Amino acid sequence: MDAMHLLSSSGVLQSVVASVAMIATVAAEESKSEGANPDDAKVILAALGKPFRWLGELGLFCARIVRRGFVPPFEWREFVRQMDAVGSKSLPLVALAGAATGAVLSLQARDSLTRFGAKSMLPALIIFSLIKESGPVITGLVVSGRVGAGIGAELGSMKVTEQIDALEASAVDPYRYLVATRVLACIAMLPLLTVASDFSGIVTGWITTSLADPISFRSFITHGTQGVVFGDFIPPTLKTAVYGLIIGCVSCFEGMRTKGGTEGVGRSTTSAVVISSLFIIVADVVLVRLILVFFS
């Protein structure tokens, strides 16, 4: 049954791709039949094919990272520096976002649970919501905004000022030194930042709950984790490594293809944040489905 679900999902994706191709063909034929300028049909086809071309270029970029960046010698010093830039410097923002999420969950859920006479389930609702979905997604989006913009702007500035060309002239592989270290740092630090976000949210959820109905932190944790097993915590936390892969690859890709001076750097920075955030949301849907299939 699980295999059938996966096959059906693959079939849906193939149907979508086929539908887009069909739309492009129909649009071109209608333009010709109505006597439109053939150049207009070319413009339409080019616009419809741009997302697929972008995805193809991203795939080639990722393959180049694997081929050049993940073979010896490794840039350990730069990797550690990027872990500090991605992890410790993002920690205050991630903790604040997680704390706000925990407080909001407590405030909103209390009223709803009171209506149904299930106020005693509030600790479990807060903890389950944070560790299974809210914490990982909020962390991914916050990091994509901060780290994605930083990587896109940094690499974009290096590209337009020809610093990357200077590295290549100095026999330094930019994919190994600049790209692979940043991608690996994002993959390694996202799960740790997620744990920090979950903890901050649980603490503020307890504080907000205690203000309305005093309860000790020990009782809050005991009641909230009665039904929690490692299968509820480990997969949602580790799935953020995929978010880190998305943030690192998309941001580095947009930065390395920057053109057009300072205006191009601005476009690359915006694209890195927007596209990585969108991919995180889409990936979350797929990953949640896979977790339900393999860990439920």
N, C-alpha and C positions, 0 to 999 in steps of 0.2 A: 504493500500500500504506500509506504514511504517513497519507494522508487517511482511509483506511478505519479505521485505528487510532484517529484522532481522533474520527471519527463514532461508532465503537463505544463510546468513552469517554463521549461525549455521550449516547448511548442508555442506557448504564448509569445515568448520573445521572438521566435522566428516569424510568427504571424505579424508582429508589429513591424519588424524590419521589412517583410514582404509588402505590407500595406504602405509603408513610406515610399518604397520603390515604385509601387503601382501608382500612388498619387503623383509622384514626380513624372512618370510616363504619361499619365492622363493629362496632366497640366501642360506638358509639352505638346501633345497631340492637339489639344483644344486650342492652344495658342496658334498652331499652324493652320488649323481648320478655319479659324476666325480671321485669318489674314493678318495676324499680328506679326510684328517684326521678329525674325528668327533669333535676333540677339536677346529679345525679352525672354524667350524660352530658355536660352542658355543661362540667363541671370537667375531664373527660377530654379533650374536644375542645380546651379552652383550654390544657391542659398540652401536648398534642401540637402545637398551633399556635404555642406560644411561641417555639421556635427559629426558625421561619420569620418570625415577626413581628420578632424581634430582627435577623435578617439583612436584612429589608426596611428597618428603621430605620437600620441601618448603611449600607446602600446610599444612602439619602437623605442621610445625614450626609456621606458621601464626595462625593456630587454637590454638596452645599452648599459643601464645602471647595473644589472645583474652580471653582465659580461665583463665589465670593467671595474665595478666598485666592490664586488664581493669576492675578489681573489687577492691573494697576497701581492705586495705588502699592504698592510692595513694602516690607516691613519688614526692610531689610537688617541693621540693627543688632541687632535681636532674633534674626534668623536666624543671625548670626555667634555670638551668645551661646549659642544653643541647640546650634550645632555644637561649641562648647567643652564644653558640659554633656554632650552625647551622646558625643562623640569622645574628647577628651583625658582626661576624668575616668573614662571606661570603659576606657581603654587598659591600666592596670595589671592590672585584673581579667581582661580578655580575654587579655593576654599570659600571665598565670599559668595560665589555663585551657588555652591552647594548649600551653604548656610541659609541663603535666601530661599532656596527651593524647599528645604526642610521646614522652615517657618511657614511658608505659604501652604504646604501640604497639611500641616497641623491646623492652621486656621480654617482652611476650606473644608477639610474632611471632618472636623469636629461637628460642624453644623449638620452636615449630611448624615453622619452616623447617629447623632442624637435623635434625629427624626425617626430613624428606624430602630431605635433602642439598642444600638450596637456600639455605644461609645467605648466600651472596654476593648474593642478591636482597633482603636486608634494607634497604639504603638506598633502593632503588626502591619497596619496599612502604611504607616510612614516608612518603616524599615524595608518592607517588601518593595514599595514603590521606588525608593531610592536605589537599592542595590540591583534591582532587576531592570529598570528602564530610565528613570529620571536622572540618576547620577551619571551613568555612562553617556547619555545623549547630551546633557548639559555640558559635561566636561569636553566632549568632542567639539561641540559648537563654539565654546569659549576658546579652546586652544586653536581652532581653525581661524578664529578672528584675530587672535594675537600672534600666534606663531606663523600662520599662513601669510599674513600681511608682512611680517618681518622678513620671512624667507624670500617672498616675491620681490619686495623692495630691495633687499640686499643683493640678491643675484641679478636683478634687473639693472641696478646701478652699476654693478661690476661689468655687466654685458655692454651697456651703452658707453661706458668709459674705457672699454677694451682691456680691462684688467684680466678677464678670462683668457683673452688672446695672449696676453703677456705670460700667464701661467703656462699655457700650452707651449709658448716659445721657450720657457724655462724648463721644459721636459716634465712638468707637473700635470698629471691627468686631472682635469676639473671634475670629471664624473666620480673619480675616486676620492678626491680631496674635498670638494664642495657639496656634491649631491648625495653620495652614498652615506656620508657621515650624518647629514641632516635627516635623511630618511630613516636610518637606523635609530637615531636619537628620538625621533617622533614615535617609532614603534615601541621602543623600550620604555619611554616615560609616560605614555598615555594610561596604561593600567595603573601605575603608581599614583598618578594624579587623580584617577577615578576613585581609588581607595581613600585618598584625602578628601575628595568631594563628598563621598558617602559618609565619612566620619563627621565632617562638619555639618552635613544635613541632619544626621541623627542627633547630634548634640543640640542644635538649635530647635529641632523638632521636640526634643525633651523639654527644653527651656520654655518654649511656647506652650506646650501642654501643661507644664507645672504652674504656669502663671494663672491658668484657669482652673486647674484641678491638681493640687500638689501631689506629686508622685516622685519617689526616689529614682535616681538614675539606674540603680540596679534593678528595681522592679520594672522600669520602662524597658530595659534591655531583655529581662527575663520574659516578660509577656510578649514582647515584639519578636523574639527569635525562637519561640516554641516550635514552630513548624519549619524553620529554616534549616536547610541542609546545604552541603557544599555545592551541590548541583544548582542551587539557586543563586550562588554568589560567584563561583569561578567562571562559568561561561559568559555571563554578562560583563564581567570585568575584563576578561581576556579578549572579548570582541572589540574592545577599544584599541587593541593593537592594529586591527584592520583600519580603524579610523586614523590612527597615526600613519599607516602606510598611505592612505588616501591624501592626508594633509601634506606629507612629505613629498610624494610624487607629483601631485598637482601643483603645489607651490613652486617646487624646483623646476618643473616643466615650464610654467608660465614665466618664471624669472629668466630661465636660460634662453627663451625665444623672444625676449624683449627687443623691440625696435622703436625708433622714433624719439630718442632722447628722453627728457624728463617726462614728457607727456606719455610716452610708452611705458615708463616705469609706473606711472599712476594707473594705467590700464592693466598692467600685469598684476599689480597689487590688488586691485579690485577683483579681477578675474580669479586670482588665487583664493580669495576669501569666499566669493560667491559660489564658485564651482565646487570647492572642497566642502562647503557647508551643504550644498545640494546633494553631493555624492554621499555624504555621511547620512543624511536622512534616507536616501534610497537604500544604502547598504544596511541601515538599521532594520528596514522591513525584511530584507533577505536574511539577515543574520538571525533575527528573532524567529523567523520561520524555521531555519535550520536548527536552532537551539531546541525548539519545540519538537522537532522530528527526532533528533538524536539524543536529547537529554531528558525527555519527559517519560 
